[in-house]
Amino acid sequence: MTTSPANHPWLIRLGIPPALAWGYVAVLLFMIGDGVESNYLAPYLHENGFSLNIAAAVIAFYGVTVTLGSWLAGSLSTLIGPRKVMLAGGVIWIVFEVLFLAIALPSHSVALLALTYGLRGVAYPMFAYAFLVWIQAAAPADMRGSATGWFWLAFTGGLPTLGSLVAIFSIQLIGEYATFWLSLGLVALGLLVMAIALKERSGYQSLLDKQHRQQSVARTLMGGIDILWREPRIAAAAVVRIINTTPYFGFFIFLPGFFTEQIGFTQTEYLSLITIMGLVGMSFNPIVGKLSDRIGWRKVLTVFGGLGSGISMLLMYFVP
């Protein structure tokens, strides 16, 4: 049962569509679970019989499937509705994580490691980005910027911020391998919250209008690809996103070793650093959303996303 927005004026003042509020909670929990392993997986694999090159290759394959999942999230949400895509993403994550933990890791099989962990990569973007599509479909036009900002707060609040924080305490209490299972429980909790509490109705059905509902499934899915040459500005945005995302996933491979082996941090100190970085970043997501509504997304993307990220990356190397 969805409560009336009038009952939640404080959510509206914050820029959160009340009907979608539980979705933010679900994404936060899901991404905490997904983010638990992000900054200790590569060292864990290296310490348990896999070379760093193999770990890098597996995570690179994971990045490819994340790209596939990101495309599927938008295309399938349009075709069958965001809620079904979120459900599918959650189930895929859980199934392949169980296979990864129960079969691939104990067997020390590189093929199984790549297959299970790699294919799990389609899951989190299907869950998270389908909710982002849901926001664009259901949020009032004058709230979309702030509503999107809150989405990125929930997203980055989990991966890697609170996920790394959970890992700090969990690894000390129950060990690294058991912490992987804890992450599975958090993802399942996020899926459960979404399935039970998120009741906004537009996400339950296809987002295609009546005119386009008769087109083929293949045509709908291809619409997420051929838009790149039909709309050159979208292609340019995709290139920008690729440039932005590539180092983000690269960090998961080389940052742990850089800080622990070259700078001399302990694992706990490194995970604490990532948590602090994430907290700072996520704190600015709602601000960026509101600022973008006022001065435009392009200016914010250029100044903060481009120039700001470039300067901060140089500082990350030279300051330590």
Secondary structure by P-SEA (a helix, b strand, c coil): ccccccccaaaaaacccccaaaaaaaaaaaaaaaacccccaaaaaaaccccaaaaaaaaaaaaaaaaaaaaaaaaaaaaccaaaaaaaaaaaaaaaaaaaaccccccccaaaaaaacccccccaaaaaaaaaaaaaacccccaaaaaaaaaaaaaaacccaaaaaaaaaaaacccaaaaaaaaaaaaaaaaaaaacccccccccccccccccccccaaaaaacccccccccaaaaaaaaaaaaaaaaaaaaaccaaaaaaccccccaaaaaaaaaaaaaaaaaaaaaaaaaaacccaaaaaaaccaaaaaaaaaaacccc
